[in-house]
Amino acid sequence: MSGVFAEWQPVYAEHGIATFPVSIVGKDKKPAVKGYLKLGSKVSGQLAIKFPGHDAIGLACKRNKITVLDVDTPDERILADGLAKHGPSPFIVRSGSGNFQAWYRHNGEGRRIRPDPAVPIDILGHGYVVAPPSRGSRGTYEIVFGKLDDLDSLPVMRRLPVAAPVPLTNDNVPDLTLSAVADIPAPASKSQTREGNRNDTLWRQCMIFARHCGNIEELMRAAMQHNREEFYPALPAEEVLKVVASAWGYEVEGKNWFGYGPRVVFAADEVDNLMDDNSDAFILLTKLRRHHWGRDFVIANAMAEEMPDGGWRRHRFAGARQYLIDKDVIEEVRPASRQHGPAVYRFKGGRK
């Protein structure tokens, strides 16, 4: 039985759209091929044969002359506001997570992430999007308005008139004490930050604030307050908004780890492959990354006694170690010797 990509690739090709296979695991979407932003219909057709089992479809926006209004919320009111501003679209998609896409004919739009930091909408004229009826672990992409035939006559996105800019300063944002914004903890130190470090310092503080904010407006006010009280001279308000937009993006994507302590990070395919093939190797790798990430290390046999289940026998421990070596996860950089002691290893690819 063919996957969604193989089945729908020729359907999209009938409308002049070149597609490619995408892998979706949780929130992560990853094209299964290289050069996906430039491939044409001929290569796309070959991919349908090469990747018969993939259940997600991707398409390059600019290459296929499509711009997408990407509404990063299931709130239909935000979608309606976006359509009111940028013009109606005959083709509306709901993503697997319940968010929305409105498709337009490309008209020179770039890739603008949160052009209005207060509104969860991106304009995607470059890069790629996942198209219906892709299937992921969070649900199926579906057309909720229109049909594929509408792709042949999409309207262009309305360009908003550029009004005379209103000067934005730190003083024309409503004053709001930090304690009044969702119980945000006040900074521990009142020491002034040097001019060259303000952006990075504020971004880190916003990552902490974001965990206690209900929306980007609350984060903006907290950041403005912190900027006024902690920095001299204060950052320009435009810089503060850029920092806020970046920090809030991490928060809504579930990538804000500030304040949660150290983490051991694995790619999804590492978990799948190691757990399926050799769970002992996965446990050993977890301990190695926990204690030795970023430096060379020794995998002494004495570590076997520290493994779960009351310790491992030496042959079990050695087998897990050898598996990580054979799979190019770690490499030996200095063999064991009487002169230098135990063998020394590092994570494959050098220091990370």
C-alpha positions as CSV (number, residue, x, y, z in Angstrom):
1,M,0.0,0.0,0.0
2,S,1.4,3.4,-1.0
3,G,1.9,6.2,1.4
4,V,0.3,9.6,1.1
5,F,3.3,11.2,-0.7
6,A,3.4,8.5,-3.5
7,E,-0.4,8.7,-3.9
8,W,-0.7,12.5,-4.0
9,Q,2.5,13.5,-5.8
10,P,1.0,13.0,-9.3
11,V,-2.2,14.8,-8.2
12,Y,-0.2,17.9,-7.2
13,A,1.9,17.5,-10.4
14,E,-1.3,17.9,-12.4
15,H,-1.5,21.5,-11.0
16,G,2.2,22.2,-11.8
17,I,3.3,21.7,-8.2
18,A,6.5,19.7,-7.4
19,T,6.4,18.0,-4.1
20,F,8.8,16.0,-2.0
21,P,8.5,13.5,0.9
22,V,8.6,14.7,4.5
23,S,9.1,12.9,7.8
24,I,7.0,14.1,10.7
25,V,7.7,13.0,14.3
26,G,5.8,14.9,16.9
27,K,6.3,18.6,16.2
28,D,9.4,17.9,14.1
29,K,9.0,18.1,10.3
30,K,12.0,17.2,8.2
31,P,12.3,16.9,4.4
32,A,13.5,13.4,3.4
33,V,15.7,14.6,0.6
34,K,18.3,17.3,-0.1
35,G,17.8,20.2,-2.5
36,Y,14.0,20.2,-1.9
37,L,13.7,23.9,-2.4
38,K,14.8,23.7,-6.0
39,L,13.5,20.3,-7.3
40,G,11.2,20.2,-10.3
41,S,8.4,18.0,-11.5
42,K,10.7,15.4,-13.1
43,V,12.6,14.8,-9.9
44,S,9.4,14.9,-7.9
45,G,8.0,12.1,-9.9
46,Q,11.1,10.0,-9.3
47,L,10.8,10.6,-5.6
48,A,7.3,9.1,-5.6
49,I,8.9,5.8,-6.7
50,K,11.8,6.1,-4.4
51,F,9.8,7.0,-1.3
52,P,6.6,5.0,-1.5
53,G,5.9,4.8,2.2
54,H,6.1,8.4,3.4
55,D,2.9,9.9,4.6
56,A,3.7,13.6,4.5
57,I,4.1,16.0,1.5
58,G,6.2,19.1,1.3
59,L,6.4,21.8,-1.3
60,A,8.8,24.7,-1.8
61,C,6.9,28.0,-1.7
62,K,8.8,30.2,-4.1
63,R,9.6,27.4,-6.5
64,N,5.9,26.6,-6.8
65,K,4.8,30.2,-6.8
66,I,2.8,29.9,-3.6
67,T,2.8,32.1,-0.5
68,V,1.2,30.8,2.7
69,L,-0.3,32.8,5.5
70,D,0.6,30.5,8.4
71,V,-1.6,30.9,11.4
72,D,0.1,29.3,14.3
73,T,-3.0,28.8,16.5
74,P,-6.3,26.9,16.2
75,D,-8.2,30.1,17.0
76,E,-10.4,30.8,14.0
77,R,-10.7,34.5,15.0
78,I,-7.0,34.9,14.3
79,L,-7.4,33.3,10.9
80,A,-10.4,35.6,10.1
81,D,-8.4,38.7,11.1
82,G,-5.5,37.5,8.9
83,L,-7.8,37.0,5.9
84,A,-9.4,40.4,6.5
85,K,-6.0,42.1,6.4
86,H,-4.4,40.1,3.6
87,G,-7.4,39.3,1.4
88,P,-9.6,36.2,1.1
89,S,-8.2,32.9,-0.1
90,P,-10.1,30.1,-1.8
91,F,-7.8,27.4,-0.3
92,I,-7.6,27.0,3.5
93,V,-5.8,24.1,5.2
94,R,-6.0,22.9,8.8
95,S,-2.7,21.3,10.0
96,G,-2.4,18.1,12.1
97,S,-2.1,20.3,15.2
98,G,-5.3,22.2,14.4
99,N,-3.6,25.4,13.1
100,F,-4.4,27.0,9.8
101,Q,-2.8,27.8,6.4
102,A,-4.3,30.2,3.8
103,W,-2.7,29.8,0.4
104,Y,-2.1,32.6,-2.1
105,R,-0.3,33.1,-5.4
106,H,3.4,34.1,-4.8
107,N,4.0,37.8,-5.5
108,G,7.5,38.4,-4.3
109,E,6.8,37.8,-0.6
110,G,9.7,36.7,1.5
111,R,9.7,34.6,4.7
112,R,8.5,36.8,7.5
113,I,8.2,35.2,10.9
114,R,5.9,37.1,13.2
115,P,5.9,40.3,11.3
116,D,3.6,41.5,14.0
117,P,5.1,40.1,17.3
118,A,1.7,40.3,19.0
119,V,0.0,38.0,16.4
120,P,0.9,34.4,15.9
121,I,1.0,34.6,12.1
122,D,3.9,34.0,9.7
123,I,4.1,34.9,6.0
124,L,5.9,32.1,4.1
125,G,7.0,33.1,0.6
126,H,10.3,31.2,1.0
127,G,11.1,27.9,2.6
128,Y,8.6,25.0,2.5
129,V,5.3,24.0,3.9
130,V,3.6,20.7,4.6
131,A,0.6,20.1,2.4
132,P,-2.6,18.2,2.8
133,P,-3.5,15.3,3.2
134,S,-0.2,14.7,5.0
135,R,-0.4,12.5,8.1
136,G,1.7,13.0,11.3
137,S,1.6,11.8,14.8
138,R,-0.6,14.8,15.8
139,G,-3.2,14.4,13.1
140,T,-3.9,14.8,9.4
141,Y,-3.6,18.0,7.3
142,E,-6.9,18.6,5.6
143,I,-8.5,21.1,3.2
144,V,-11.2,22.8,5.2
145,F,-12.2,25.3,2.4
146,G,-11.7,24.9,-1.3
147,K,-10.3,22.1,-3.5
148,L,-7.0,21.4,-5.3
149,D,-8.4,22.9,-8.6
150,D,-8.3,26.3,-6.8
151,L,-4.5,26.1,-6.8
152,D,-4.7,27.0,-10.5
153,S,-6.2,30.4,-9.8
154,L,-5.0,31.6,-6.4
155,P,-5.2,35.3,-5.7
156,V,-2.2,37.3,-4.6
157,M,-1.9,38.4,-1.0
158,R,-3.0,41.9,-0.4
159,R,-0.1,44.2,0.5
160,L,-0.9,46.3,3.5
161,P,-0.5,50.0,3.2
162,V,2.6,51.3,5.0
163,A,1.5,54.0,7.5
164,A,3.8,56.7,8.8
165,P,5.7,55.0,11.6
166,V,4.8,56.1,15.1
167,P,8.1,56.5,17.0
168,L,8.4,53.7,19.5
169,T,10.2,54.4,22.8
170,N,10.6,52.7,26.1
171,D,8.3,55.3,27.6
172,N,5.2,54.9,25.4
173,V,4.6,51.2,26.4
174,P,2.2,51.0,29.3
175,D,4.1,50.8,32.6
176,L,3.5,47.5,34.3
177,T,5.4,46.2,37.3
178,L,6.9,42.7,36.9
179,S,5.0,41.3,39.8
180,A,1.7,42.3,38.1
181,V,2.4,40.2,35.0
182,A,1.3,36.6,35.8
183,D,3.4,36.5,39.0
184,I,6.7,36.9,37.1
185,P,9.6,36.7,39.5
186,A,11.6,39.9,39.7
187,P,15.2,39.7,38.7
188,A,17.5,38.8,41.5
189,S,20.1,41.5,40.8
190,K,19.8,45.2,40.1
191,S,23.3,45.5,38.7
192,Q,23.6,47.4,35.5
193,T,24.5,45.4,32.4
194,R,27.3,46.6,30.1
195,E,26.2,48.0,26.7
196,G,27.6,45.1,24.7
197,N,25.8,42.4,26.6
198,R,22.3,43.9,26.8
199,N,20.6,41.9,23.9
200,D,21.9,38.5,25.1
201,T,21.1,39.3,28.8
202,L,17.6,40.5,28.0
203,W,16.9,37.4,25.8
204,R,17.9,35.1,28.6
205,Q,15.7,37.0,31.0
206,C,12.8,36.9,28.5
207,M,13.2,33.1,28.3
208,I,12.6,33.0,32.0
209,F,9.8,35.5,31.9
210,A,8.0,33.6,29.1
211,R,7.3,30.6,31.3
212,H,5.0,32.8,33.4
213,C,3.4,34.8,30.6
214,G,0.0,34.0,29.0
215,N,0.7,35.8,25.8
216,I,3.3,37.8,23.9
217,E,1.9,41.1,25.1
218,E,2.6,40.2,28.7
219,L,6.1,39.2,27.8
220,M,6.6,42.5,25.9
221,R,5.6,44.5,28.9
222,A,7.8,42.6,31.3
223,A,10.7,43.0,28.9
224,M,10.2,46.7,28.5
225,Q,10.0,47.1,32.3
226,H,13.2,45.1,32.8
227,N,14.9,47.1,30.0
228,R,14.1,50.4,31.8
229,E,15.1,49.3,35.2
230,E,18.2,47.1,34.6
231,F,20.0,48.6,31.5
232,Y,21.8,51.9,31.2
233,P,21.5,53.1,28.6
234,A,18.3,51.1,27.9
235,L,18.0,49.2,24.6
236,P,15.9,50.9,21.9
237,A,12.3,49.6,22.0
238,E,12.7,48.1,18.5
239,E,15.5,45.9,19.8
240,V,13.5,44.8,22.8
241,L,10.6,43.7,20.5
242,K,13.0,41.6,18.4
243,V,14.3,39.9,21.5
244,V,10.7,39.3,22.8
245,A,9.6,37.8,19.4
246,S,12.6,35.4,19.5
247,A,12.0,34.3,23.1
248,W,8.3,33.9,22.6
249,G,8.9,31.8,19.5
250,Y,11.0,29.3,21.6
251,E,8.2,29.3,24.2
252,V,5.3,28.5,21.9
253,E,7.3,25.8,20.1
254,G,8.1,24.0,23.3
255,K,11.9,24.7,23.1
256,N,12.2,27.0,26.1
257,W,14.3,25.0,28.6
258,F,15.5,27.8,30.8
259,G,15.0,27.2,34.4
260,Y,14.5,23.4,34.1
261,G,18.1,22.4,34.7
262,P,20.5,20.4,32.5
263,R,19.1,18.2,29.8
264,V,20.2,15.2,27.8
265,V,19.1,15.6,24.2
266,F,18.4,13.0,21.6
267,A,17.2,13.2,18.0
268,A,14.0,11.2,17.5
269,D,15.6,8.8,15.1
270,E,18.4,8.1,17.7
271,V,15.8,7.1,20.2
272,D,13.9,4.9,17.7
273,N,16.9,3.2,16.3
274,L,18.8,2.6,19.5
275,M,15.8,1.5,21.5
276,D,14.8,-0.9,18.8
277,D,18.2,-2.3,18.1
278,N,20.1,-2.2,21.4
279,S,18.4,-0.7,24.5
280,D,21.6,-1.2,26.5
281,A,23.5,1.0,24.1
282,F,20.9,3.7,24.5
283,I,21.1,3.6,28.3
284,L,24.9,3.8,28.2
285,L,24.8,6.7,25.7
286,T,22.4,8.6,28.0
287,K,24.8,8.3,30.9
288,L,27.7,9.4,28.7
289,R,25.9,12.5,27.4
290,R,24.7,13.3,30.9
291,H,28.2,13.3,32.4
292,H,30.7,13.9,29.5
293,W,29.0,16.0,26.8
294,G,31.5,18.4,25.1
295,R,34.7,16.6,26.2
296,D,36.7,13.4,25.9
297,F,35.9,10.7,28.3
298,V,36.9,7.2,29.6
299,I,34.4,4.3,29.5
300,A,36.0,2.2,32.3
301,N,34.6,-1.2,33.1
302,A,34.0,0.1,36.6
303,M,31.0,2.0,35.1
304,A,29.2,-1.4,34.7
305,E,28.6,-1.4,38.4
306,E,26.8,2.0,38.2
307,M,24.3,0.9,35.5
308,P,20.6,0.2,36.3
309,D,19.3,-3.1,37.6
310,G,22.0,-3.4,40.2
311,G,24.8,-3.1,37.7
312,W,25.7,-5.0,34.5
313,R,28.0,-7.9,33.9
314,R,31.2,-7.0,32.1
315,H,30.2,-8.6,28.8
316,R,26.9,-6.8,28.7
317,F,28.6,-3.5,29.4
318,A,31.3,-4.2,26.8
319,G,28.7,-5.1,24.2
320,A,26.8,-1.8,24.6
321,R,30.1,0.1,24.3
322,Q,31.1,-1.8,21.2
323,Y,27.7,-1.2,19.6
324,L,28.1,2.6,20.0
325,I,31.6,2.3,18.4
326,D,30.3,0.2,15.5
327,K,27.4,2.6,14.8
328,D,29.8,5.6,14.7
329,V,28.2,7.2,17.7
330,I,31.5,7.4,19.6
331,E,35.1,6.9,18.6
332,E,38.3,5.9,20.3
333,V,40.9,8.7,20.2
334,R,43.5,7.0,22.4
335,P,43.8,3.3,23.0
336,A,44.4,1.8,26.4
337,S,48.1,1.4,27.3
338,R,50.2,0.8,30.4
339,Q,51.8,4.2,29.9
340,H,48.6,6.3,29.5
341,G,45.9,4.2,31.2
342,P,42.4,3.4,30.0
343,A,41.2,4.1,26.4
344,V,39.8,7.6,25.8
345,Y,36.7,8.2,23.6
346,R,34.7,11.2,22.2
347,F,31.4,11.6,20.6
348,K,31.7,11.0,16.8
349,G,32.5,14.2,14.9
350,G,34.8,15.7,17.4
351,R,34.1,17.9,20.4
352,K,30.5,19.2,20.5
